[in-house]
């Protein structure tokens, strides 16, 4: 068996296999920390069980958030909605940007409010 064939076989083993577990256990604390910081779960392979588990986690987070929102009277004190777990094939959620009102937009808006669209 060629080394390339062996590498391909190892790469396609399930993440919970004895081989991958042994490789993870052999990593140093620094390597594990680096891996955790640069981890990109959306590029990994997930089984159907892992997808269902992620859906369950998202549902529980959402229920917890709704419960908190229902029991906090002031809207300003309510927490932001939880983000769903990152899944394979889906990139990280992009930050929302607020629309900026330019001077041209402000002039157009003022004209519309004054009754003219010219």
DRENVODREN-234573 format. One record per residue (C-alpha): residue in three letters; z negated, x, y. Coordinates in steps of 0.1 Angstrom, whole numbers, plus 5000, padded with zeros to 4 digits. Example, Ala and Ser with C-alpha at 12.3 -4.5 7.8 and 13.67 -1.06 7.14 Angstrom:
! DRENVODREN-234573
ALA492251234955/SER492951374989/
***
This chain:
! DRENVODREN-234573
UNK500050005000/UNK500950135034/UNK498350185062/UNK500349935083/UNK500149665056/UNK496449725052/UNK495949695090/UNK497849365090/UNK495849225061/UNK492549325078/UNK493649175111/UNK494348845095/UNK491048805077/UNK488848525089/UNK486248635114/UNK483348555091/UNK484748775063/UNK482649055048/UNK485049315062/UNK484849195098/UNK481049155095/UNK480749515083/UNK482949635112/UNK480849445137/UNK477549565122/UNK478849925125/UNK479349895163/UNK476950055187/UNK474949855213/UNK477249985240/UNK480449885221/UNK478949535215/UNK478049495252/UNK481549605263/UNK483149365237/UNK480949075250/UNK481949145286/UNK485649165280/UNK485848895253/UNK488648645256/UNK488048365231/UNK491248195242/UNK493248475226/UNK491448445192/UNK492148235162/UNK489847945156/UNK489647725125/UNK489447345127/UNK485747365121/UNK485347595152/UNK487447365173/UNK485347065162/UNK482147255169/UNK483447345204/UNK484246975210/UNK480746875199/UNK479147145223/UNK481247015251/UNK480146655244/UNK476546755243/UNK476846945276/UNK478546645292/UNK475846405280/UNK473146635293/UNK474946655326/UNK475246275328/UNK471546235320/UNK470646475348/UNK472846305373/UNK471445965364/UNK467946075370/UNK468446275403/UNK468546035433/UNK470146265459/UNK473846335452/UNK473546675469/UNK470946785443/UNK473146695413/UNK474546995393/UNK478247055389/UNK479946915358/UNK479847155329/UNK482947355321/UNK484347315286/UNK484247605262/UNK487247825264/UNK489547775234/UNK492447965219/UNK495647905238/UNK493947795270/UNK493348035298/UNK490248055319/UNK489947775344/UNK491247855378/UNK488847825408/UNK489547535430/UNK490547625465/UNK490047395495/UNK493047305515/UNK492947475549/UNK494047275580/UNK496547485599/UNK497247435636/UNK500547275628/UNK498947035603/UNK496246945629/UNK498846875655/UNK500846645631/UNK497646475621/UNK496546415657/UNK500046265665/UNK499746035636/UNK496345925646/UNK497545855681/UNK500145615667/UNK503245825668/UNK505046015639/UNK507446205661/
***
